[in-house]
Amino acid sequence: MYQEHFGLARPPFKITPDTSLFFEGSQRGAALDALVYAISSGEGIIKVVGEVGSGKTMLCRMLEVRLSSDVDVIYIANPSLSPDNILHLIAHELHLDVSDEMSKVSVMQKIQSHLLEKHAANRQVVLFVEEAQSMPIETLEEIRLLSNLETDENKLLQMVLFGQPELDKKLSDPHIRQLKERITHSFNLSPFPPDDTLEYLNFRLRAVGYKGPDVFNKKTAGVVKKYSDGLTRRINILADKSLLAAFSEGSHTVTPSHIKSAAIDSEFNSAVNNKKIAWVAGGVILIIAALATGFYLGQQNNGMGDTAEHELTHSRIGPNSHEVGDIKAETPATAIKSVVPAADNQISRVDTADSSKAAGLIVERVQSTERWLAEATDNHYSIQLFMARTSDADKVEDFLQDTPETLDFTKVYIYETVINGRLWYSVLYSDFASQDEAIEMLNQMPSSLRASDPYLRRVSALKKDAARN
């Protein structure tokens, strides 16, 4: 749903392994290189251990991609088989003509003859066992016997065991100490730390075509790490739902509230300290995310000083945060427009004592924006330069009176929008027929403007925003 909103060619956070999205950070690339080397050396059994969702299956798929074309790979994806069946399964994977009635000895002889033929043809055979912790000890011992198949110089069958930490516990059993002694290389996939989590999130987005400013920052990546425990599968789930929540608000930035809502929706109970979540219900992630974002922004507005407010103005929080009013209408847009400014929690209009000339510039640009939006094409783009509270109109006025020479003043657009019951000015620049044109202009902007983290907005979203004011 959010792919077009963020300019993505395909989903960035699918939980099924996609080798084109393999992340080499957090030692994953180094582990892959070491595994390729260990397999190429052709000795012993290799073990890869990691928690559920740590990326073992992705590493397994990447190995097949990276291994030489002279290597034949066979899989055991369901290892919870009896020792009487495991050899038959391996024989079937090798495409050998065996029947269920054949004895284990006969099947082993078939396998050995086939492996000798492969060796004579200078081909190597590697067996990947996924979820190896589920394999009965007796079956593991049967696997170990296959490692005895060798020539005078080489093993005929190389093995890689992929499993959860329970595999180490199982291998400590004295009954299979011979198997443990044959493990020559062991790898452990540890969870991502916060910095690698940030790098992973932004890598995935850009790998599928995203070209704007980073959607996740150091703070939000830290929140993802907290709720995911650094496990890639959980990171993918949280990121996917957080992007959906941001899309529902018309925002191009993920906030901590989006991530927390995604964690609750995903029932990552340990991550939220097992708090009682009475308001969670399946399928309501969009509503929850919108409500959480509105609350977060309201808390910031109520307690910030001038400096903090300036930072919020430039934080790229989506102007459509008020869309929660359309989901659960507590204060209709028409009622908001008629509110008389009195209490602090009501809408603040521009101070009438402001400079008439500067205020006139704002009025002129607002009127020009209304005309532009009435005729603009929905699938065009504009650049969101910054936002400012209408009570801080002087910031907008200063910008209009000192617009950088590199910008065409007639293409500076301003409209009002409501966020958490307060009026804001949204300042935009130009109309671009394509995303590439908008990104090119974004990259050419002076550093003074780039410091405000400008980002792309689709015209259709802008029209919705302006219409609801």
DRENPA-87269 format. One record per residue: x, y, z of N, C-alpha, C in turn. Coordinates in steps of 0.2 Angstrom, whole numbers, plus 5000, padded with zeros to 4 digits. Example, Ala and Ser with C-alpha at 12.3 -4.5 7.8 and 13.67 -1.06 7.14 Angstrom:
2
506649725039506249785039506649845039506449895035506849955036506450005039
// end
This chain:
469
500449945000500050005000500450065000501050065004501450125004501950134999502050084994502650084990502650154986502050164983502050224979502150294983501950294989502050354993502750364994503150314995503850314997504350314990503950294985504350294978504750224978504450174980504850104980504550064975505050024972504949984966504649914969504749894975504449834978504549834986504149794989504149794996504949784999505149835004505749825006505849785012505349765016505449725022504949665022504949625017504649565017505049515021504749475025505049425029505349365026505149355020505449295016506049315013506549275013507249295011507249315004507549375003507749404996508449414995508849374992509549384991509749444988509349484985509549544982509549604987509249584993509249634999509649615004510149565003510649545008511049605011511049615017511349665021512049635024512649665021513249635023513549665030513149715033513349745039513249695045513449725051513449685057513749615056514249605053514649545052514349495047513749515044513449465040513849445034514149505031514549495025515149455027515449465032516049435034515949355036515349345039515149275040515049235034514749275029514649235022515249225019515749265019516449255016516749195019516749195026517049145030516749075028516049075028515749015026515848985019515949035014516149015007516848985008517249015011517948985012517948915015517548915021517548845025517248795020516748805016516548755012517048735006517348785004517848774998518448735001518548735007519148695010518948625010518248615011518048545010518248495016518248525022518448485028517948495033517748435037517348445043516648465041516248475047515548495047515548575050515148615047515048685049514448695052514448735057513848755061513748825061513048845060512848915061512248915066512348955071511848965076511649035077510949045078510749105079510049105081509749155085509049155087508549155082507949135084507449145079507349205075507349215069507349275065507949315065508549285066509149315066509549325059509249285054509449285047509849225045509649165048510049105046509849085039509149085038508949065031509149115025509249175027509449225022510249205020510549185025511249165025511349105021510849055022510848995018510749005011510249055009510149065002510749104999511049145003511649185000512149134999512249085003512849035002512749004995512148984993512048954987512148994981512049064982512149114977512949124976513349124982514049144981514449084980514249024981514648964980514848954973515348924971515548914965515048864961515048874954514648834950514748764950515348744953515548674953515248644960514948674963514648654970513848634969513648574971512948554971512748564978512148594979511848604985511248564986511148534991510548494993510248515000509648515001509348545007508948495011508948505017508448465022508148525026507548535024507148595027506748565033506548505033506248475038506648415042507048435046507548385049507248345054506648355056506348315062506148245059506648205056506548145053506848085057506648025057506947975060507547955057508047915060508647895057508547845051507947815051507747765046507547805039507347865040507147905034507647955031508047975035508548035033508948015027509147955027509647935021509247935015508547905015508147905009508047975007507848025012507748095010508348125006508948105009509548135005509648104999509548044998509548004991509048034986508448054989507948084984508248154982508548194987508748254985509348254980509648194980510248184975509948154969509248144968508948124962509148044961509248014966509447944965508847894965508847844962508347794961508347744967507947764972507947724978507247714980507047664983506347644985506347644993505747654995505647655003505847585006505747535002505947465004506647455005507047495001507847475002508047485009508547445011508847455017509347515018509447535024509947595025510647575022510847515022511547505019511547515012510947485009510947495001510847564999510447605003510447675001511147715002511447695008512147725009512547715003512547645001513047624995512847664989512147684988511947724982512247794983512147814989512447884990513147894989513547844992514247844991514447844984514147794980514347784973514247854969513647884970513447944967513948004969514148004975514648054977515348044974515547984973516147964970516147994963515547984960515548004953515548084952515248114957515348184957516048214958516348174963517048194964517548184958517348124954517748114948517648164943517048194943516948254939517148324941517548324947517748384950517148424952516648394955516148434958516048414965515848464969515748454976515048464978514848414983514148414985514148444993513648484994513548515001512848505003512848485009512148475012512048525017511448565016511248615021510648585025510748585031510248565036509948625040509348645038509048705042508648675048508548715053508248705059508548635062509148635062509548575064509348555072509248605076509048595083508448545083508048535078507448495079507648425077508248415075508448345072508548295078508248245079508348195084509048175085509348165091510048145092510248085087509748035087509947975083510047995075509648045073509648065066510348105065510448145070511148185069511748135069511648075073512248025072512247995065511647985062511647955056511948005051511848065052512148125047512848115048513148105055513848105056514148055052513847995051514147935047514247955040513848005037513948025031514548065030514748095035515448135035516048085034515948015036516447975035516647955028516147975023516247955016516748005013517347975011517848015009518347975004518748015001519347984997519947985001520547974999521147975002521248055004521048095000521148165001520648215003520048195001519448245002518848205004518448245008517748225010517348225004516848175003516448174998515748214999515648235005515048275007515148325012515048385010515148435015514548455018514448475025513848485028513848545032513248585032513248645036512548645040512648645046512048645051511848715053511248735051510948795053510448785059510548815065510048805070510048855075509548845080509448895085509948875091509948915096510448905101510348835105509748805104509648745107510048685103510348705097510748655094511448645098511648695101512248695104512148645111511548655114511448615119511348545117511048525112510948465109511648425108512148465105512748445103513248425109513048455115513448445121513248375124512748335121512548275123513148225122513348185127513948145126513848085121513248075119513048025114513248045107513348105106513548125099514148165099514648155104515248195105515648185099515548125095515948115089515748165084515148185083514848235079515148305080515148325087515348385089516148395087516548345088517248345087517348355079516848335075516948345068516748415065516548455070516348525068516948565068517148585062517848625062517748705062517148725060516948795060516348805063516248855067515648875071515548955070514948975068514749045067514149055071514149115074513549135078513349205076512649205074512349265071512049305077512449355079512149395085511649455083511249475087510749525085511049595083510749635079511049695077511049745083511549785084511549845088511249895085511049955089510750015086510950035080511650055079511950085073511850035067511949975068511849925062511049925060510649925065509949935064509749985059510050045061509950105057510150095050510750075049511050055043510650005039510449955042510049905039509349935036509049975040508349995038508450045032508950085032509050135027509250095020509750045021509950005016509449975012508949945016508449905013507949955009507850015011507350055008507750085001508350095002508650124996508750064991508850004993508949954988508349934984507749964986507149954982506950014979507350064979507250124975507050194978507050194985506950254989507550304988507350364986507850414985507850474989507450484994507350544998507750545004507650585008508050595015507850525019508350505023508250445027507550445031507150395030506550385033506650375041507150335042507350315049507950355051507950375057508550415060508850375066509350405069509650365075509150355080508750395082508250395087507750335086507450335080506950285078507250215077507850215075508250155074508350125081508450165086508550145093507850115095507350145094506650115096506550045092506750045086506649975083507049925086507649945087508149895091507849875097507549915101507249905108506649855107506249865102505649825102505749755098506349755094506449695090506949655093507349675098507949645101508449635095508449675090508949665085508949615080508349575080508249515076507949545069508249515064508049545057507349535056507049475057506349465056505849515059506049525066505649575069505749645067506349665065506549725062506049735056506049685052505649695045504949705047504649665052503949675053503849745056504249765061504149835063504149885058504649885054504849935049504249935044503949875042503449875037502849905040502649895046502049915049502149995051502750015052502850085054502850125047503050105042502950135035502250145034501850085035501150095034500750145038501050155044500750205048500850275046501550285044501750345041501350365035501250315031500850325025500150345026499850315031499150335033499050405035499650435037499650505039499950555034500150525028500450565023501150595025501450555030502150575032502650535028503250565027503750525024504350515030504150525036504550505041504250465046504650415049504350365054504550395061504050395065504150425072504150365077504450375083504450325088503750295090503250345089502550325090502350265085502550275079502350235074502650165076503250165078503550095079503250065086503150105091502850075097502150045095501750075091501150055089501249985085501749985081501849925077502049865081502449885087502649825091502049805095501649845097500949825101500549785096500449805090500049765085500349695084501049695084501349635082501449585089501149615094501149575100501849555103502349605102503049585104503049605112502649565116502549585123503149595127503749555126504349565129504649635128504549665122504749725120504449785123503849775125503449825128503349815136503749775138503849765146503149735148502849695144502249655146501749705149501649765147501149805150500449785147499949795151499249785149499049825143498949795137498749835132497949825130497549855133496849845133496549865126496949915123496649945117496949915110497249855111497549825105496949785102496949785095496449745091496749735085496649675082496949655075496649695070497149725065496849765060496749835061496949865067496849935068497549975069498049945066498749975066498750045064498350065058498350125056498050185060497450165063497150205068497550215074497850165077498250175083498850215081499250205075499750245074499650315073499050335070498850405069498750435076498350395080498250425087498850435091499350385091499950395094500350455092500350465085500750515083500550585085499850585085499550655087499650665094499650615098499850625105500550645106500950615103501750625103501850705102501550725096501650795094501350845099500750825101500450865106500850875112501150825115501650825121502250875119502450865113503050905111502850985111502250995109502051065108501951095115501651055120501451085126502051105130502651065129503151075134503851105131503851125125504451145121504551225122505251245122505351315122505551335115505851395114505951415107506351375104506951345107507351305103507051235101506751205106506351145105505851155099505451205100504951215095505251225088505851255087506151265081506351195078506551155083506751085080506151045078505651055081504951025079504751045072504851115071504651145065505051115059505651095060506051065055506050985055505650955059505750885060505450845055505050865050504750835045504250785047503950805053503350765055502750785050502450725047501950735042501350785044501250825039500650875041500050845041499950785039499350745039499150715045499550735051499450695057498750715059498350765057497750775059497250735056497450685052496950645048496650595053496850585059496550545064495850575065495750635064495050665065494550635060494850615054494450585049494250515051494650485055494550415057494050415063494250455068493750455074493650535075493150555072493050625072492750655078493250685082493150715089493050795088493450815083493350885082493350895074492850905071492750905064493150965061493450965055493851015052493451085052492751075050492451145050492351175057492351135062492351165069492951195071493551165068494151195070494251255067494051265061494151335057493751385061493251375065492851425068493051435075493551405077493751415084494051485085493751515091494051585092494651575096495251605094495851595098495851625105495851585110495851605117496251565121496151505123496551465127497151435123497651415127498251395123498251335119497751295121497651235117497151245111497051305109496651315103497051345098496851355092497151375086497451445087498051455085498351525086498451555079498151605077498251645071498851695071498951715065499551765065499451825069499851845072499851905077499651965072499152005073498952065069499452115069499952115074500452175075501052155070501052105067501652085063501652135057502252145054502352185048501852175043501452225041500952225036501252195029501852225028502252205021502352135021502652105027502852035027502251995027501752015031501151975031500751975025500852025021500552035014500951975010501551965011501851915007501651845008501451835014501151765016500451765013500051815014499451805011499451795003499951835000499951824993500151754991500651724995500851664993500351604994499951615000499451575001498851574996498751634993498251634988498451604981499151614980499451584974499451514975499551484981499551414982498851384981498351424983497651394982497551384974497751434970497651434963498051374960498651374962499151314960498851244961498651234967498351174969497751154965497351204964496651194960496851164953497451184950497551154943498151104943498451094949499051054949498850974947499350944944499150874943499350824949498850784951498950744957499550704957499850674952500450634953501050674952501050734952501650784952501950784959502550814960502850814966503050894968503050904974503350964977503850954982504251004984504750994990504451034996504350995001504251025008504851055011504851125011505451155013505551155021504951175024504951175032504251185034504151185040503451205043503551245049503051295050503151335056502451355059502351355065501751375068501551445065500851455064500651515062500751575067500851555074500951605079501751625078502151585074502851605073502851625066502451665063502351685056503051725054503351755059503951785058504451745054504551675056504951635053504851625045504251625044504051615037504151685033503951745037504051805034504851815032505251805037505951805036506151775030505951715029506151675023505851705017505251725017504951755010505351825009505551865014505951925012506651915010506951855012507651835010507651765007507251755002507251694999507951684995508251624995508851614992508751624984509251654981509251674974509151614970509351554972509351494968508651474967508151504971507451484971507051534967506551514963506051554960505551574965505551644967505051664972504351644970504151644964503451634962503251564962503751524964503651444965503651424972503651474976503651464984502951454985502651404988501951394990501851384997501351415000501151405007500451395008500351345012499651335014499551315022499051325025498951315032498651245033498851215038498651145040498651135047498151095050498051085057498451025059498851025065499150975068498950975075498650925078498450925085498150985087497651015083497251065085497651135085498151135081498551205080498651215073498651275071498851295064499551305063499751275057500451275055500451295048501051335046501151345039501551295036501351265030501751215027502051255021502751255020503051295015503351245010503151255004503351214998503751244993504051204988504351234983504251204976503951234971503851214964503451154963503351134957502951084955503351044950503450974951503850934947503450874944503550864938503150814934503450744936504050734939504250674940504650674947504750614950505050614956505850624955506050604949506850614948506950694947506550734944506650804944506650834950506150814955506150844961506750824965506950764965507550744969508150784966508250794959508750834957508850904960508250934960508151004963508351004970508150944974508250944981508950934982509350904978510050894979510450964977510151004974510451074972510251124976509851114981509651164986510251184990510251254992510851274996510851245003511451245006511451205013511051235018510851295018510451335023509751295023509551275017508851245016508951175018509451135015509551065017509551055024509751105028509851095035509151085038508651105035507951095037507651025035508050985032507850915030507250925025507250955020506650955015506550885012505950875010505850805007505250815002505150764999504650764993503950754996503450784993502750774994502350764987501950724987501550714981500950764981500750794976500250844975499650824978499450754976498750734979498750734986499250724990499250724997499250794999499550844996499450914997498750944997498450914992497750944991497350914996497350854998497050835004497150875010497750885011498050925017497650995017497751025012497451095011496651095012496351045009495651045009495351035016495751005020495450985027495551045032495951095030496051155034495451195035
// end
